[in-house]
């Protein structure tokens, strides 16, 4: 059981790191003008559509790593539970987050953007759903035995 819990925690950390790296690259590519709607802190449609793709890729890798560490469905189920619970907490925090009172200036650091960004609720709800799907896919990919090579 401890191995399954550890595998789920490692899988979650892998997902966090990959999402952070992916969103950092997206930020570098889009910049503030591409990441936000003009003049405000609302995230752009491009950001909102690419974000779940990054999350899906990260979740697939996380599920694969989780299943690698602890084969069997228990570790994947724990990781799915983590994603659902933490995703729900994230959704609640976004709903309670006040809108920024300061307008967006031309030069914005990534960390300023992270604090002030106003993502639509649908993306916050979609992220854990995509995460669960990705983890299950990754777990199943790892669970498959390698195909025997034909001679």
Buried (B, 14 or more C-beta within 10 A) or exposed (E): EEEBBBBBBBBBEBBEEBBEEBBEEBBEEBEBEEBBBEEEBBBBEEBBEBBBEBBBBBBBBBBBBBBBBBBEBBBBBBBBEBBBEBBEEBBEEBEEEEEBEEEBEEEBEEEBBEEBBBBEEEBBBBBBBBBBBBBBBBBBEBBEEEEEEEE
